[in-house]
Amino acid sequence: MPSMIDRMSEEWRNVLLGDEVTLRPTPSTWSPLEYACHVRDVFRLFATRLEAMITTDGAQFANWDQDATAVALRYDRQDPLVVANELEEAARGLAEQFRKVHGDLWGHRGLRSNGSQFTVRTIALYFAHDPVHHLWDVGGDPRLVVTGS
């Protein structure tokens, strides 16, 4: 997982250094910059949750309203280079948390306030989907992330 996270970070940096990164394809669809801000925050959120799950089997979490976060943090107004650097830093933090996972820790549970339950193993699968899926949304190449080539 850590090497996949590194590749995600690299591919997102490529997206953020591209042309027209702030333009929305439609009024209701996020720009590449807004998606990158979301992915950065997903990395941060999952690092925090993973750390809690490693430490405490049965860790509990509040739900996260990603749309409210996008508005509150003004994803549409952030600097793409700053976001690329922050995303890279968040990726390093998340990769470090995954390096701590071994043996029985994969079965540690987490519980969201809405009643959803997951394990470290299932949260890893859930996590991997989001940033890769959003690369498709912005025209990045998720194959580089998944295959490593």
C-alpha positions as CSV (number, residue, x, y, z in Angstrom):
1,M,0.0,0.0,0.0
2,P,2.7,2.6,0.8
3,S,4.2,2.4,-2.7
4,M,0.7,2.7,-4.3
5,I,0.2,5.8,-2.1
6,D,3.5,7.3,-3.4
7,R,2.4,6.7,-7.0
8,M,-1.0,8.3,-6.3
9,S,0.8,11.4,-4.9
10,E,3.0,11.6,-8.0
11,E,0.1,11.3,-10.4
12,W,-1.9,13.9,-8.5
13,R,1.1,16.3,-8.7
14,N,1.1,15.8,-12.5
15,V,-2.6,16.7,-12.6
16,L,-2.0,19.8,-10.5
17,L,0.8,21.0,-12.7
18,G,-1.4,20.6,-15.8
19,D,-3.2,23.3,-17.8
20,E,-6.6,24.6,-16.8
21,V,-6.5,22.9,-13.4
22,T,-8.9,25.4,-11.9
23,L,-11.6,25.0,-14.6
24,R,-14.8,23.0,-14.0
25,P,-15.9,20.9,-16.9
26,T,-19.5,21.6,-15.9
27,P,-20.9,23.9,-13.2
28,S,-21.7,21.0,-11.0
29,T,-18.5,19.0,-11.5
30,W,-15.4,19.8,-9.5
31,S,-12.2,21.1,-11.2
32,P,-9.0,19.0,-11.1
33,L,-7.9,21.4,-8.3
34,E,-11.0,20.7,-6.2
35,Y,-10.7,17.0,-6.7
36,A,-7.0,17.2,-5.6
37,C,-8.0,19.1,-2.5
38,H,-10.5,16.4,-1.7
39,V,-7.9,13.7,-2.2
40,R,-5.4,15.5,0.0
41,D,-8.1,15.7,2.7
42,V,-8.9,12.0,2.2
43,F,-5.2,11.1,2.8
44,R,-5.3,13.2,6.0
45,L,-8.5,11.7,7.2
46,F,-7.5,8.1,6.5
47,A,-4.1,8.6,8.2
48,T,-5.8,9.8,11.3
49,R,-8.4,7.0,11.3
50,L,-5.8,4.4,10.5
51,E,-3.6,5.6,13.4
52,A,-6.6,5.4,15.8
53,M,-7.5,1.9,14.6
54,I,-3.9,0.6,15.0
55,T,-3.9,2.0,18.5
56,T,-7.4,1.0,19.5
57,D,-9.4,-1.9,18.2
58,G,-12.9,-0.5,17.9
59,A,-11.9,3.2,17.4
60,Q,-14.9,5.4,16.8
61,F,-15.1,8.3,14.2
62,A,-17.6,11.0,13.4
63,N,-18.9,11.1,9.8
64,W,-17.1,13.4,7.4
65,D,-19.1,15.8,5.2
66,Q,-16.8,16.2,2.2
67,D,-19.1,18.7,0.5
68,A,-19.2,20.9,3.6
69,T,-15.4,20.7,3.8
70,A,-15.0,21.7,0.1
71,V,-17.0,24.8,0.7
72,A,-15.5,25.7,4.1
73,L,-11.9,25.3,2.9
74,R,-12.7,27.0,-0.5
75,Y,-11.2,24.2,-2.6
76,D,-11.8,26.3,-5.7
77,R,-9.5,29.1,-4.5
78,Q,-6.5,27.1,-3.3
79,D,-3.1,27.3,-4.9
80,P,-2.4,24.2,-7.1
81,L,1.3,24.1,-6.1
82,V,0.6,24.4,-2.4
83,V,-2.1,21.6,-2.8
84,A,0.4,19.4,-4.6
85,N,2.9,19.8,-1.7
86,E,0.3,19.3,0.9
87,L,-1.0,16.2,-0.9
88,E,2.5,14.8,-1.0
89,E,3.0,15.4,2.7
90,A,-0.4,13.8,3.5
91,A,0.5,10.9,1.3
92,R,3.8,10.4,3.2
93,G,1.9,10.4,6.5
94,L,-0.7,7.9,5.4
95,A,2.0,5.6,3.9
96,E,3.8,5.7,7.2
97,Q,0.7,4.6,9.0
98,F,0.2,1.7,6.6
99,R,3.8,0.7,7.2
100,K,2.9,0.1,10.9
101,V,0.2,-2.4,9.9
102,H,1.1,-6.1,10.3
103,G,-0.4,-9.4,11.5
104,D,-3.5,-9.0,13.7
105,L,-3.7,-5.2,13.2
106,W,-5.3,-5.9,9.8
107,G,-8.4,-7.1,11.7
108,H,-8.6,-4.1,14.0
109,R,-12.0,-2.4,13.7
110,G,-13.3,1.1,13.3
111,L,-16.8,2.4,13.8
112,R,-18.3,5.5,12.2
113,S,-21.0,7.4,14.1
114,N,-23.6,6.3,11.5
115,G,-23.0,2.7,12.5
116,S,-20.7,1.6,9.6
117,Q,-18.1,-0.8,10.7
118,F,-14.8,-1.7,8.9
119,T,-11.4,-3.2,9.6
120,V,-8.0,-2.0,8.7
121,R,-8.1,-4.3,5.7
122,T,-11.4,-3.1,4.4
123,I,-10.6,0.6,5.1
124,A,-7.5,0.1,3.0
125,L,-9.6,-1.2,0.1
126,Y,-12.1,1.6,0.5
127,F,-9.3,4.2,0.6
128,A,-7.5,2.9,-2.5
129,H,-10.7,3.3,-4.6
130,D,-11.3,7.0,-3.9
131,P,-8.0,8.7,-5.2
132,V,-7.7,6.3,-8.1
133,H,-11.3,6.8,-9.1
134,H,-10.9,10.6,-9.0
135,L,-7.9,10.3,-11.3
136,W,-10.3,9.1,-13.9
137,D,-12.5,12.1,-13.2
138,V,-9.7,14.6,-14.0
139,G,-8.1,12.8,-16.9
140,G,-5.1,11.4,-14.9
141,D,-3.8,7.9,-15.6
142,P,-4.8,5.6,-12.7
143,R,-3.1,2.7,-14.4
144,L,0.2,4.1,-13.3
145,V,-1.0,4.0,-9.7
146,V,-2.5,0.5,-9.8
147,T,0.2,-1.3,-11.8
148,G,3.2,0.7,-10.8
149,S,4.3,1.0,-14.4
